[in-house]
Amino acid sequence: MGEEAGTLEEVNEPYLIMEGYIKRTAQGRVAMPNAYRKLGLKPPVGTQNELFG
């Protein structure tokens, strides 16, 4: 993207979390069902997102 990692974490990531597109977990960042729908994709079935979302 041409952005520094710090910029992505400080500017873009909070927006994506607020909009429900990603979630921070102990394993890292996870795409939420909203992200898949935004991209026109079907969210995976049986993922941890559905169990604990």
mmCIF entry with sequence, helices, sheets and N, C-alpha, C, O atoms, coordinates in Angstrom:
data_MODEL
# 
_entry.id   MODEL 
# 
_entity.id                         1 
_entity.type                       polymer 
_entity.pdbx_number_of_molecules   1 
# 
_entity_poly.entity_id                      1 
_entity_poly.type                           'polypeptide(L)' 
_entity_poly.nstd_linkage                   no 
_entity_poly.nstd_monomer                   no 
_entity_poly.pdbx_seq_one_letter_code       MGEEAGTLEEVNEPYLIMEGYIKRTAQGRVAMPNAYRKLGLKPPVGTQNELFG 
_entity_poly.pdbx_seq_one_letter_code_can   MGEEAGTLEEVNEPYLIMEGYIKRTAQGRVAMPNAYRKLGLKPPVGTQNELFG 
_entity_poly.pdbx_strand_id                 A 
# 
loop_
_entity_poly_seq.entity_id 
_entity_poly_seq.num 
_entity_poly_seq.mon_id 
_entity_poly_seq.hetero 
1 1  MET n 
1 2  GLY n 
1 3  GLU n 
1 4  GLU n 
1 5  ALA n 
1 6  GLY n 
1 7  THR n 
1 8  LEU n 
1 9  GLU n 
1 10 GLU n 
1 11 VAL n 
1 12 ASN n 
1 13 GLU n 
1 14 PRO n 
1 15 TYR n 
1 16 LEU n 
1 17 ILE n 
1 18 MET n 
1 19 GLU n 
1 20 GLY n 
1 21 TYR n 
1 22 ILE n 
1 23 LYS n 
1 24 ARG n 
1 25 THR n 
1 26 ALA n 
1 27 GLN n 
1 28 GLY n 
1 29 ARG n 
1 30 VAL n 
1 31 ALA n 
1 32 MET n 
1 33 PRO n 
1 34 ASN n 
1 35 ALA n 
1 36 TYR n 
1 37 ARG n 
1 38 LYS n 
1 39 LEU n 
1 40 GLY n 
1 41 LEU n 
1 42 LYS n 
1 43 PRO n 
1 44 PRO n 
1 45 VAL n 
1 46 GLY n 
1 47 THR n 
1 48 GLN n 
1 49 ASN n 
1 50 GLU n 
1 51 LEU n 
1 52 PHE n 
1 53 GLY n 
# 
_struct_asym.id          A 
_struct_asym.entity_id   1 
# 
loop_
_struct_conf.conf_type_id 
_struct_conf.id 
_struct_conf.pdbx_PDB_helix_id 
_struct_conf.beg_label_comp_id 
_struct_conf.beg_label_asym_id 
_struct_conf.beg_label_seq_id 
_struct_conf.pdbx_beg_PDB_ins_code 
_struct_conf.end_label_comp_id 
_struct_conf.end_label_asym_id 
_struct_conf.end_label_seq_id 
_struct_conf.pdbx_end_PDB_ins_code 
_struct_conf.beg_auth_comp_id 
_struct_conf.beg_auth_asym_id 
_struct_conf.beg_auth_seq_id 
_struct_conf.end_auth_comp_id 
_struct_conf.end_auth_asym_id 
_struct_conf.end_auth_seq_id 
_struct_conf.pdbx_PDB_helix_class 
_struct_conf.details 
_struct_conf.pdbx_PDB_helix_length 
HELX_P HELX_P1 AA1 ALA A 5  ? THR A 7  ? ALA A 5  THR A 7  1 ? 3 
HELX_P HELX_P2 AA2 LEU A 8  ? ASN A 12 ? LEU A 8  ASN A 12 3 ? 5 
HELX_P HELX_P3 AA3 GLU A 13 ? MET A 18 ? GLU A 13 MET A 18 1 ? 6 
HELX_P HELX_P4 AA4 PRO A 33 ? LYS A 38 ? PRO A 33 LYS A 38 1 ? 6 
HELX_P HELX_P5 AA5 GLN A 48 ? PHE A 52 ? GLN A 48 PHE A 52 1 ? 5 
# 
_struct_conf_type.id          HELX_P 
_struct_conf_type.criteria    ? 
_struct_conf_type.reference   ? 
# 
_struct_sheet.id               AA1 
_struct_sheet.type             ? 
_struct_sheet.number_strands   2 
_struct_sheet.details          ? 
# 
_struct_sheet_order.sheet_id     AA1 
_struct_sheet_order.range_id_1   1 
_struct_sheet_order.range_id_2   2 
_struct_sheet_order.offset       ? 
_struct_sheet_order.sense        anti-parallel 
# 
loop_
_struct_sheet_range.sheet_id 
_struct_sheet_range.id 
_struct_sheet_range.beg_label_comp_id 
_struct_sheet_range.beg_label_asym_id 
_struct_sheet_range.beg_label_seq_id 
_struct_sheet_range.pdbx_beg_PDB_ins_code 
_struct_sheet_range.end_label_comp_id 
_struct_sheet_range.end_label_asym_id 
_struct_sheet_range.end_label_seq_id 
_struct_sheet_range.pdbx_end_PDB_ins_code 
_struct_sheet_range.beg_auth_comp_id 
_struct_sheet_range.beg_auth_asym_id 
_struct_sheet_range.beg_auth_seq_id 
_struct_sheet_range.end_auth_comp_id 
_struct_sheet_range.end_auth_asym_id 
_struct_sheet_range.end_auth_seq_id 
AA1 1 ILE A 22 ? THR A 25 ? ILE A 22 THR A 25 
AA1 2 GLY A 28 ? ALA A 31 ? GLY A 28 ALA A 31 
# 
loop_
_atom_site.group_PDB 
_atom_site.id 
_atom_site.type_symbol 
_atom_site.label_atom_id 
_atom_site.label_alt_id 
_atom_site.label_comp_id 
_atom_site.label_asym_id 
_atom_site.label_entity_id 
_atom_site.label_seq_id 
_atom_site.pdbx_PDB_ins_code 
_atom_site.Cartn_x 
_atom_site.Cartn_y 
_atom_site.Cartn_z 
_atom_site.occupancy 
_atom_site.B_iso_or_equiv 
_atom_site.pdbx_formal_charge 
_atom_site.auth_seq_id 
_atom_site.auth_comp_id 
_atom_site.auth_asym_id 
_atom_site.auth_atom_id 
_atom_site.pdbx_PDB_model_num 
ATOM 1   N N  . MET A 1 1  ? 0.806   -1.186  0.000  1.00 0.00 ? 1  MET A N  1 
ATOM 2   C CA . MET A 1 1  ? 0.000   0.000   0.000  1.00 0.00 ? 1  MET A CA 1 
ATOM 3   C C  . MET A 1 1  ? 0.854   1.256   0.000  1.00 0.00 ? 1  MET A C  1 
ATOM 4   O O  . MET A 1 1  ? 0.354   2.336   -0.315 1.00 0.00 ? 1  MET A O  1 
ATOM 5   N N  . GLY A 1 2  ? 2.094   1.144   0.336  1.00 0.00 ? 2  GLY A N  1 
ATOM 6   C CA . GLY A 1 2  ? 2.949   2.314   0.374  1.00 0.00 ? 2  GLY A CA 1 
ATOM 7   C C  . GLY A 1 2  ? 2.867   3.084   1.675  1.00 0.00 ? 2  GLY A C  1 
ATOM 8   O O  . GLY A 1 2  ? 3.402   4.188   1.778  1.00 0.00 ? 2  GLY A O  1 
ATOM 9   N N  . GLU A 1 3  ? 2.206   2.516   2.667  1.00 0.00 ? 3  GLU A N  1 
ATOM 10  C CA . GLU A 1 3  ? 2.085   3.163   3.976  1.00 0.00 ? 3  GLU A CA 1 
ATOM 11  C C  . GLU A 1 3  ? 3.011   2.466   4.962  1.00 0.00 ? 3  GLU A C  1 
ATOM 12  O O  . GLU A 1 3  ? 3.297   1.277   4.823  1.00 0.00 ? 3  GLU A O  1 
ATOM 13  N N  . GLU A 1 4  ? 3.470   3.201   5.946  1.00 0.00 ? 4  GLU A N  1 
ATOM 14  C CA . GLU A 1 4  ? 4.277   2.602   7.001  1.00 0.00 ? 4  GLU A CA 1 
ATOM 15  C C  . GLU A 1 4  ? 3.378   1.775   7.911  1.00 0.00 ? 4  GLU A C  1 
ATOM 16  O O  . GLU A 1 4  ? 2.187   2.059   8.041  1.00 0.00 ? 4  GLU A O  1 
ATOM 17  N N  . ALA A 1 5  ? 3.949   0.754   8.538  1.00 0.00 ? 5  ALA A N  1 
ATOM 18  C CA . ALA A 1 5  ? 3.176   -0.125  9.413  1.00 0.00 ? 5  ALA A CA 1 
ATOM 19  C C  . ALA A 1 5  ? 2.510   0.661   10.539 1.00 0.00 ? 5  ALA A C  1 
ATOM 20  O O  . ALA A 1 5  ? 1.364   0.385   10.893 1.00 0.00 ? 5  ALA A O  1 
ATOM 21  N N  . GLY A 1 6  ? 3.207   1.623   11.095 1.00 0.00 ? 6  GLY A N  1 
ATOM 22  C CA . GLY A 1 6  ? 2.636   2.428   12.179 1.00 0.00 ? 6  GLY A CA 1 
ATOM 23  C C  . GLY A 1 6  ? 1.401   3.189   11.742 1.00 0.00 ? 6  GLY A C  1 
ATOM 24  O O  . GLY A 1 6  ? 0.446   3.317   12.508 1.00 0.00 ? 6  GLY A O  1 
ATOM 25  N N  . THR A 1 7  ? 1.408   3.695   10.522 1.00 0.00 ? 7  THR A N  1 
ATOM 26  C CA . THR A 1 7  ? 0.250   4.424   10.000 1.00 0.00 ? 7  THR A CA 1 
ATOM 27  C C  . THR A 1 7  ? -0.938  3.490   9.853  1.00 0.00 ? 7  THR A C  1 
ATOM 28  O O  . THR A 1 7  ? -2.061  3.850   10.206 1.00 0.00 ? 7  THR A O  1 
ATOM 29  N N  . LEU A 1 8  ? -0.698  2.299   9.337  1.00 0.00 ? 8  LEU A N  1 
ATOM 30  C CA . LEU A 1 8  ? -1.785  1.338   9.182  1.00 0.00 ? 8  LEU A CA 1 
ATOM 31  C C  . LEU A 1 8  ? -2.401  0.992   10.531 1.00 0.00 ? 8  LEU A C  1 
ATOM 32  O O  . LEU A 1 8  ? -3.624  0.933   10.657 1.00 0.00 ? 8  LEU A O  1 
ATOM 33  N N  . GLU A 1 9  ? -1.569  0.766   11.534 1.00 0.00 ? 9  GLU A N  1 
ATOM 34  C CA . GLU A 1 9  ? -2.065  0.388   12.852 1.00 0.00 ? 9  GLU A CA 1 
ATOM 35  C C  . GLU A 1 9  ? -2.774  1.539   13.559 1.00 0.00 ? 9  GLU A C  1 
ATOM 36  O O  . GLU A 1 9  ? -3.743  1.310   14.282 1.00 0.00 ? 9  GLU A O  1 
ATOM 37  N N  . GLU A 1 10 ? -2.315  2.749   13.367 1.00 0.00 ? 10 GLU A N  1 
ATOM 38  C CA . GLU A 1 10 ? -2.864  3.895   14.092 1.00 0.00 ? 10 GLU A CA 1 
ATOM 39  C C  . GLU A 1 10 ? -4.056  4.544   13.398 1.00 0.00 ? 10 GLU A C  1 
ATOM 40  O O  . GLU A 1 10 ? -4.921  5.108   14.067 1.00 0.00 ? 10 GLU A O  1 
ATOM 41  N N  . VAL A 1 11 ? -4.118  4.474   12.082 1.00 0.00 ? 11 VAL A N  1 
ATOM 42  C CA . VAL A 1 11 ? -5.163  5.168   11.337 1.00 0.00 ? 11 VAL A CA 1 
ATOM 43  C C  . VAL A 1 11 ? -6.174  4.192   10.737 1.00 0.00 ? 11 VAL A C  1 
ATOM 44  O O  . VAL A 1 11 ? -7.373  4.313   10.986 1.00 0.00 ? 11 VAL A O  1 
ATOM 45  N N  . ASN A 1 12 ? -5.705  3.238   9.959  1.00 0.00 ? 12 ASN A N  1 
ATOM 46  C CA . ASN A 1 12 ? -6.607  2.349   9.232  1.00 0.00 ? 12 ASN A CA 1 
ATOM 47  C C  . ASN A 1 12 ? -7.229  1.270   10.110 1.00 0.00 ? 12 ASN A C  1 
ATOM 48  O O  . ASN A 1 12 ? -8.422  0.988   10.002 1.00 0.00 ? 12 ASN A O  1 
ATOM 49  N N  . GLU A 1 13 ? -6.432  0.673   10.969 1.00 0.00 ? 13 GLU A N  1 
ATOM 50  C CA . GLU A 1 13 ? -6.930  -0.434  11.773 1.00 0.00 ? 13 GLU A CA 1 
ATOM 51  C C  . GLU A 1 13 ? -8.092  -0.033  12.690 1.00 0.00 ? 13 GLU A C  1 
ATOM 52  O O  . GLU A 1 13 ? -9.083  -0.762  12.734 1.00 0.00 ? 13 GLU A O  1 
ATOM 53  N N  . PRO A 1 14 ? -8.027  1.075   13.416 1.00 0.00 ? 14 PRO A N  1 
ATOM 54  C CA . PRO A 1 14 ? -9.178  1.436   14.254 1.00 0.00 ? 14 PRO A CA 1 
ATOM 55  C C  . PRO A 1 14 ? -10.470 1.603   13.453 1.00 0.00 ? 14 PRO A C  1 
ATOM 56  O O  . PRO A 1 14 ? -11.544 1.227   13.923 1.00 0.00 ? 14 PRO A O  1 
ATOM 57  N N  . TYR A 1 15 ? -10.369 2.161   12.255 1.00 0.00 ? 15 TYR A N  1 
ATOM 58  C CA . TYR A 1 15 ? -11.549 2.313   11.395 1.00 0.00 ? 15 TYR A CA 1 
ATOM 59  C C  . TYR A 1 15 ? -12.115 0.940   11.018 1.00 0.00 ? 15 TYR A C  1 
ATOM 60  O O  . TYR A 1 15 ? -13.322 0.717   11.105 1.00 0.00 ? 15 TYR A O  1 
ATOM 61  N N  . LEU A 1 16 ? -11.243 0.029   10.602 1.00 0.00 ? 16 LEU A N  1 
ATOM 62  C CA . LEU A 1 16 ? -11.689 -1.299  10.193 1.00 0.00 ? 16 LEU A CA 1 
ATOM 63  C C  . LEU A 1 16 ? -12.322 -2.060  11.356 1.00 0.00 ? 16 LEU A C  1 
ATOM 64  O O  . LEU A 1 16 ? -13.284 -2.802  11.160 1.00 0.00 ? 16 LEU A O  1 
ATOM 65  N N  . ILE A 1 17 ? -11.793 -1.883  12.554 1.00 0.00 ? 17 ILE A N  1 
ATOM 66  C CA . ILE A 1 17 ? -12.375 -2.512  13.740 1.00 0.00 ? 17 ILE A CA 1 
ATOM 67  C C  . ILE A 1 17 ? -13.734 -1.887  14.045 1.00 0.00 ? 17 ILE A C  1 
ATOM 68  O O  . ILE A 1 17 ? -14.698 -2.603  14.312 1.00 0.00 ? 17 ILE A O  1 
ATOM 69  N N  . MET A 1 18 ? -13.816 -0.564  14.007 1.00 0.00 ? 18 MET A N  1 
ATOM 70  C CA . MET A 1 18 ? -15.050 0.150   14.313 1.00 0.00 ? 18 MET A CA 1 
ATOM 71  C C  . MET A 1 18 ? -16.169 -0.243  13.339 1.00 0.00 ? 18 MET A C  1 
ATOM 72  O O  . MET A 1 18 ? -17.329 -0.352  13.737 1.00 0.00 ? 18 MET A O  1 
ATOM 73  N N  . GLU A 1 19 ? -15.826 -0.450  12.089 1.00 0.00 ? 19 GLU A N  1 
ATOM 74  C CA . GLU A 1 19 ? -16.818 -0.819  11.081 1.00 0.00 ? 19 GLU A CA 1 
ATOM 75  C C  . GLU A 1 19 ? -17.145 -2.313  11.094 1.00 0.00 ? 19 GLU A C  1 
ATOM 76  O O  . GLU A 1 19 ? -18.033 -2.759  10.367 1.00 0.00 ? 19 GLU A O  1 
ATOM 77  N N  . GLY A 1 20 ? -16.437 -3.084  11.912 1.00 0.00 ? 20 GLY A N  1 
ATOM 78  C CA . GLY A 1 20 ? -16.710 -4.513  12.024 1.00 0.00 ? 20 GLY A CA 1 
ATOM 79  C C  . GLY A 1 20 ? -16.102 -5.359  10.931 1.00 0.00 ? 20 GLY A C  1 
ATOM 80  O O  . GLY A 1 20 ? -16.573 -6.465  10.666 1.00 0.00 ? 20 GLY A O  1 
ATOM 81  N N  . TYR A 1 21 ? -15.048 -4.847  10.284 1.00 0.00 ? 21 TYR A N  1 
ATOM 82  C CA . TYR A 1 21 ? -14.397 -5.603  9.218  1.00 0.00 ? 21 TYR A CA 1 
ATOM 83  C C  . TYR A 1 21 ? -13.299 -6.522  9.735  1.00 0.00 ? 21 TYR A C  1 
ATOM 84  O O  . TYR A 1 21 ? -13.080 -7.592  9.167  1.00 0.00 ? 21 TYR A O  1 
ATOM 85  N N  . ILE A 1 22 ? -12.608 -6.132  10.793 1.00 0.00 ? 22 ILE A N  1 
ATOM 86  C CA . ILE A 1 22 ? -11.572 -6.978  11.383 1.00 0.00 ? 22 ILE A CA 1 
ATOM 87  C C  . ILE A 1 22 ? -11.711 -6.982  12.893 1.00 0.00 ? 22 ILE A C  1 
ATOM 88  O O  . ILE A 1 22 ? -12.381 -6.133  13.480 1.00 0.00 ? 22 ILE A O  1 
ATOM 89  N N  . LYS A 1 23 ? -11.060 -7.959  13.505 1.00 0.00 ? 23 LYS A N  1 
ATOM 90  C CA . LYS A 1 23 ? -11.048 -8.095  14.959 1.00 0.00 ? 23 LYS A CA 1 
ATOM 91  C C  . LYS A 1 23 ? -9.637  -8.487  15.359 1.00 0.00 ? 23 LYS A C  1 
ATOM 92  O O  . LYS A 1 23 ? -9.008  -9.321  14.708 1.00 0.00 ? 23 LYS A O  1 
ATOM 93  N N  . ARG A 1 24 ? -9.144  -7.888  16.424 1.00 0.00 ? 24 ARG A N  1 
ATOM 94  C CA . ARG A 1 24 ? -7.827  -8.269  16.941 1.00 0.00 ? 24 ARG A CA 1 
ATOM 95  C C  . ARG A 1 24 ? -8.011  -9.416  17.912 1.00 0.00 ? 24 ARG A C  1 
ATOM 96  O O  . ARG A 1 24 ? -8.853  -9.357  18.807 1.00 0.00 ? 24 ARG A O  1 
ATOM 97  N N  . THR A 1 25 ? -7.218  -10.461 17.730 1.00 0.00 ? 25 THR A N  1 
ATOM 98  C CA . THR A 1 25 ? -7.264  -11.625 18.610 1.00 0.00 ? 25 THR A CA 1 
ATOM 99  C C  . THR A 1 25 ? -5.849  -11.934 19.069 1.00 0.00 ? 25 THR A C  1 
ATOM 100 O O  . THR A 1 25 ? -4.886  -11.318 18.614 1.00 0.00 ? 25 THR A O  1 
ATOM 101 N N  . ALA A 1 26 ? -5.738  -12.882 19.961 1.00 0.00 ? 26 ALA A N  1 
ATOM 102 C CA . ALA A 1 26 ? -4.419  -13.305 20.427 1.00 0.00 ? 26 ALA A CA 1 
ATOM 103 C C  . ALA A 1 26 ? -3.597  -13.892 19.277 1.00 0.00 ? 26 ALA A C  1 
ATOM 104 O O  . ALA A 1 26 ? -2.367  -13.851 19.310 1.00 0.00 ? 26 ALA A O  1 
ATOM 105 N N  . GLN A 1 27 ? -4.271  -14.436 18.260 1.00 0.00 ? 27 GLN A N  1 
ATOM 106 C CA . GLN A 1 27 ? -3.591  -15.029 17.120 1.00 0.00 ? 27 GLN A CA 1 
ATOM 107 C C  . GLN A 1 27 ? -3.276  -13.997 16.035 1.00 0.00 ? 27 GLN A C  1 
ATOM 108 O O  . GLN A 1 27 ? -2.572  -14.311 15.075 1.00 0.00 ? 27 GLN A O  1 
ATOM 109 N N  . GLY A 1 28 ? -3.780  -12.788 16.172 1.00 0.00 ? 28 GLY A N  1 
ATOM 110 C CA . GLY A 1 28 ? -3.563  -11.746 15.172 1.00 0.00 ? 28 GLY A CA 1 
ATOM 111 C C  . GLY A 1 28 ? -4.880  -11.130 14.751 1.00 0.00 ? 28 GLY A C  1 
ATOM 112 O O  . GLY A 1 28 ? -5.864  -11.206 15.486 1.00 0.00 ? 28 GLY A O  1 
ATOM 113 N N  . ARG A 1 29 ? -4.910  -10.524 13.586 1.00 0.00 ? 29 ARG A N  1 
ATOM 114 C CA . ARG A 1 29 ? -6.133  -9.902  13.088 1.00 0.00 ? 29 ARG A CA 1 
ATOM 115 C C  . ARG A 1 29 ? -6.928  -10.899 12.279 1.00 0.00 ? 29 ARG A C  1 
ATOM 116 O O  . ARG A 1 29 ? -6.374  -11.678 11.503 1.00 0.00 ? 29 ARG A O  1 
ATOM 117 N N  . VAL A 1 30 ? -8.252  -10.866 12.472 1.00 0.00 ? 30 VAL A N  1 
ATOM 118 C CA . VAL A 1 30 ? -9.145  -11.812 11.816 1.00 0.00 ? 30 VAL A CA 1 
ATOM 119 C C  . VAL A 1 30 ? -10.183 -11.038 11.025 1.00 0.00 ? 30 VAL A C  1 
ATOM 120 O O  . VAL A 1 30 ? -10.769 -10.083 11.535 1.00 0.00 ? 30 VAL A O  1 
ATOM 121 N N  . ALA A 1 31 ? -10.416 -11.445 9.778  1.00 0.00 ? 31 ALA A N  1 
ATOM 122 C CA . ALA A 1 31 ? -11.469 -10.833 8.967  1.00 0.00 ? 31 ALA A CA 1 
ATOM 123 C C  . ALA A 1 31 ? -12.822 -11.295 9.495  1.00 0.00 ? 31 ALA A C  1 
ATOM 124 O O  . ALA A 1 31 ? -13.040 -12.487 9.712  1.00 0.00 ? 31 ALA A O  1 
ATOM 125 N N  . MET A 1 32 ? -13.723 -10.346 9.698  1.00 0.00 ? 32 MET A N  1 
ATOM 126 C CA . MET A 1 32 ? -15.061 -10.630 10.189 1.00 0.00 ? 32 MET A CA 1 
ATOM 127 C C  . MET A 1 32 ? -16.018 -10.816 9.012  1.00 0.00 ? 32 MET A C  1 
ATOM 128 O O  . MET A 1 32 ? -15.683 -10.437 7.890  1.00 0.00 ? 32 MET A O  1 
ATOM 129 N N  . PRO A 1 33 ? -17.194 -11.388 9.240  1.00 0.00 ? 33 PRO A N  1 
ATOM 130 C CA . PRO A 1 33 ? -18.161 -11.592 8.155  1.00 0.00 ? 33 PRO A CA 1 
ATOM 131 C C  . PRO A 1 33 ? -18.465 -10.317 7.370  1.00 0.00 ? 33 PRO A C  1 
ATOM 132 O O  . PRO A 1 33 ? -18.673 -10.389 6.158  1.00 0.00 ? 33 PRO A O  1 
ATOM 133 N N  . ASN A 1 34 ? -18.498 -9.152  8.021  1.00 0.00 ? 34 ASN A N  1 
ATOM 134 C CA . ASN A 1 34 ? -18.746 -7.893  7.298  1.00 0.00 ? 34 ASN A CA 1 
ATOM 135 C C  . ASN A 1 34 ? -17.704 -7.647  6.208  1.00 0.00 ? 34 ASN A C  1 
ATOM 136 O O  . ASN A 1 34 ? -18.033 -7.122  5.145  1.00 0.00 ? 34 ASN A O  1 
ATOM 137 N N  . ALA A 1 35 ? -16.466 -8.017  6.461  1.00 0.00 ? 35 ALA A N  1 
ATOM 138 C CA . ALA A 1 35 ? -15.402 -7.820  5.471  1.00 0.00 ? 35 ALA A CA 1 
ATOM 139 C C  . ALA A 1 35 ? -15.653 -8.683  4.240  1.00 0.00 ? 35 ALA A C  1 
ATOM 140 O O  . ALA A 1 35 ? -15.502 -8.217  3.111  1.00 0.00 ? 35 ALA A O  1 
ATOM 141 N N  . TYR A 1 36 ? -16.034 -9.932  4.457  1.00 0.00 ? 36 TYR A N  1 
ATOM 142 C CA . TYR A 1 36 ? -16.321 -10.819 3.329  1.00 0.00 ? 36 TYR A CA 1 
ATOM 143 C C  . TYR A 1 36 ? -17.488 -10.285 2.507  1.00 0.00 ? 36 TYR A C  1 
ATOM 144 O O  . TYR A 1 36 ? -17.431 -10.261 1.278  1.00 0.00 ? 36 TYR A O  1 
ATOM 145 N N  . ARG A 1 37 ? -18.554 -9.853  3.196  1.00 0.00 ? 37 ARG A N  1 
ATOM 146 C CA . ARG A 1 37 ? -19.720 -9.319  2.482  1.00 0.00 ? 37 ARG A CA 1 
ATOM 147 C C  . ARG A 1 37 ? -19.363 -8.063  1.698  1.00 0.00 ? 37 ARG A C  1 
ATOM 148 O O  . ARG A 1 37 ? -19.833 -7.887  0.574  1.00 0.00 ? 37 ARG A O  1 
ATOM 149 N N  . LYS A 1 38 ? -18.541 -7.189  2.269  1.00 0.00 ? 38 LYS A N  1 
ATOM 150 C CA . LYS A 1 38 ? -18.128 -5.959  1.593  1.00 0.00 ? 38 LYS A CA 1 
ATOM 151 C C  . LYS A 1 38 ? -17.393 -6.272  0.284  1.00 0.00 ? 38 LYS A C  1 
ATOM 152 O O  . LYS A 1 38 ? -17.510 -5.542  -0.700 1.00 0.00 ? 38 LYS A O  1 
ATOM 153 N N  . LEU A 1 39 ? -16.642 -7.363  0.297  1.00 0.00 ? 39 LEU A N  1 
ATOM 154 C CA . LEU A 1 39 ? -15.887 -7.774  -0.886 1.00 0.00 ? 39 LEU A CA 1 
ATOM 155 C C  . LEU A 1 39 ? -16.707 -8.654  -1.831 1.00 0.00 ? 39 LEU A C  1 
ATOM 156 O O  . LEU A 1 39 ? -16.202 -9.108  -2.858 1.00 0.00 ? 39 LEU A O  1 
ATOM 157 N N  . GLY A 1 40 ? -17.972 -8.895  -1.479 1.00 0.00 ? 40 GLY A N  1 
ATOM 158 C CA . GLY A 1 40 ? -18.829 -9.713  -2.326 1.00 0.00 ? 40 GLY A CA 1 
ATOM 159 C C  . GLY A 1 40 ? -18.555 -11.194 -2.198 1.00 0.00 ? 40 GLY A C  1 
ATOM 160 O O  . GLY A 1 40 ? -18.850 -11.965 -3.111 1.00 0.00 ? 40 GLY A O  1 
ATOM 161 N N  . LEU A 1 41 ? -17.990 -11.599 -1.066 1.00 0.00 ? 41 LEU A N  1 
ATOM 162 C CA . LEU A 1 41 ? -17.664 -12.999 -0.826 1.00 0.00 ? 41 LEU A CA 1 
ATOM 163 C C  . LEU A 1 41 ? -18.563 -13.571 0.260  1.00 0.00 ? 41 LEU A C  1 
ATOM 164 O O  . LEU A 1 41 ? -19.108 -12.838 1.085  1.00 0.00 ? 41 LEU A O  1 
ATOM 165 N N  . LYS A 1 42 ? -18.707 -14.870 0.247  1.00 0.00 ? 42 LYS A N  1 
ATOM 166 C CA . LYS A 1 42 ? -19.483 -15.546 1.277  1.00 0.00 ? 42 LYS A CA 1 
ATOM 167 C C  . LYS A 1 42 ? -18.571 -15.810 2.485  1.00 0.00 ? 42 LYS A C  1 
ATOM 168 O O  . LYS A 1 42 ? -17.496 -16.390 2.330  1.00 0.00 ? 42 LYS A O  1 
ATOM 169 N N  . PRO A 1 43 ? -18.993 -15.389 3.687  1.00 0.00 ? 43 PRO A N  1 
ATOM 170 C CA . PRO A 1 43 ? -18.160 -15.648 4.872  1.00 0.00 ? 43 PRO A CA 1 
ATOM 171 C C  . PRO A 1 43 ? -17.994 -17.149 5.099  1.00 0.00 ? 43 PRO A C  1 
ATOM 172 O O  . PRO A 1 43 ? -18.919 -17.919 4.838  1.00 0.00 ? 43 PRO A O  1 
ATOM 173 N N  . PRO A 1 44 ? -16.838 -17.567 5.576  1.00 0.00 ? 44 PRO A N  1 
ATOM 174 C CA . PRO A 1 44 ? -16.635 -18.987 5.866  1.00 0.00 ? 44 PRO A CA 1 
ATOM 175 C C  . PRO A 1 44 ? -17.610 -19.463 6.941  1.00 0.00 ? 44 PRO A C  1 
ATOM 176 O O  . PRO A 1 44 ? -17.981 -18.697 7.832  1.00 0.00 ? 44 PRO A O  1 
ATOM 177 N N  . VAL A 1 45 ? -18.017 -20.710 6.857  1.00 0.00 ? 45 VAL A N  1 
ATOM 178 C CA . VAL A 1 45 ? -18.948 -21.295 7.819  1.00 0.00 ? 45 VAL A CA 1 
ATOM 179 C C  . VAL A 1 45 ? -18.161 -22.059 8.876  1.00 0.00 ? 45 VAL A C  1 
ATOM 180 O O  . VAL A 1 45 ? -17.165 -22.716 8.571  1.00 0.00 ? 45 VAL A O  1 
ATOM 181 N N  . GLY A 1 46 ? -18.618 -21.965 10.121 1.00 0.00 ? 46 GLY A N  1 
ATOM 182 C CA . GLY A 1 46 ? -17.999 -22.739 11.192 1.00 0.00 ? 46 GLY A CA 1 
ATOM 183 C C  . GLY A 1 46 ? -16.696 -22.177 11.700 1.00 0.00 ? 46 GLY A C  1 
ATOM 184 O O  . GLY A 1 46 ? -15.888 -22.915 12.263 1.00 0.00 ? 46 GLY A O  1 
ATOM 185 N N  . THR A 1 47 ? -16.467 -20.885 11.517 1.00 0.00 ? 47 THR A N  1 
ATOM 186 C CA . THR A 1 47 ? -15.232 -20.283 12.004 1.00 0.00 ? 47 THR A CA 1 
ATOM 187 C C  . THR A 1 47 ? -15.419 -19.771 13.410 1.00 0.00 ? 47 THR A C  1 
ATOM 188 O O  . THR A 1 47 ? -16.545 -19.679 13.899 1.00 0.00 ? 47 THR A O  1 
ATOM 189 N N  . GLN A 1 48 ? -14.346 -19.444 14.052 1.00 0.00 ? 48 GLN A N  1 
ATOM 190 C CA . GLN A 1 48 ? -14.383 -18.904 15.392 1.00 0.00 ? 48 GLN A CA 1 
ATOM 191 C C  . GLN A 1 48 ? -15.153 -17.583 15.429 1.00 0.00 ? 48 GLN A C  1 
ATOM 192 O O  . GLN A 1 48 ? -15.746 -17.250 16.455 1.00 0.00 ? 48 GLN A O  1 
ATOM 193 N N  . ASN A 1 49 ? -15.154 -16.827 14.330 1.00 0.00 ? 49 ASN A N  1 
ATOM 194 C CA . ASN A 1 49 ? -15.892 -15.574 14.278 1.00 0.00 ? 49 ASN A CA 1 
ATOM 195 C C  . ASN A 1 49 ? -17.360 -15.778 14.589 1.00 0.00 ? 49 ASN A C  1 
ATOM 196 O O  . ASN A 1 49 ? -17.966 -14.978 15.302 1.00 0.00 ? 49 ASN A O  1 
ATOM 197 N N  . GLU A 1 50 ? -17.934 -16.846 14.058 1.00 0.00 ? 50 GLU A N  1 
ATOM 198 C CA . GLU A 1 50 ? -19.355 -17.104 14.297 1.00 0.00 ? 50 GLU A CA 1 
ATOM 199 C C  . GLU A 1 50 ? -19.609 -17.582 15.720 1.00 0.00 ? 50 GLU A C  1 
ATOM 200 O O  . GLU A 1 50 ? -20.647 -17.275 16.305 1.00 0.00 ? 50 GLU A O  1 
ATOM 201 N N  . LEU A 1 51 ? -18.673 -18.325 16.269 1.00 0.00 ? 51 LEU A N  1 
ATOM 202 C CA . LEU A 1 51 ? -18.863 -18.853 17.612 1.00 0.00 ? 51 LEU A CA 1 
ATOM 203 C C  . LEU A 1 51 ? -18.766 -17.784 18.683 1.00 0.00 ? 51 LEU A C  1 
ATOM 204 O O  . LEU A 1 51 ? -19.507 -17.823 19.665 1.00 0.00 ? 51 LEU A O  1 
ATOM 205 N N  . PHE A 1 52 ? -17.865 -16.833 18.509 1.00 0.00 ? 52 PHE A N  1 
ATOM 206 C CA . PHE A 1 52 ? -17.608 -15.855 19.538 1.00 0.00 ? 52 PHE A CA 1 
ATOM 207 C C  . PHE A 1 52 ? -17.876 -14.423 19.105 1.00 0.00 ? 52 PHE A C  1 
ATOM 208 O O  . PHE A 1 52 ? -17.672 -13.500 19.894 1.00 0.00 ? 52 PHE A O  1 
ATOM 209 N N  . GLY A 1 53 ? -18.336 -14.209 17.854 1.00 0.00 ? 53 GLY A N  1 
ATOM 210 C CA . GLY A 1 53 ? -18.532 -12.888 17.282 1.00 0.00 ? 53 GLY A CA 1 
ATOM 211 C C  . GLY A 1 53 ? -19.416 -12.029 18.090 1.00 0.00 ? 53 GLY A C  1 
ATOM 212 O O  . GLY A 1 53 ? -19.669 -10.882 17.721 1.00 0.00 ? 53 GLY A O  1 
# 
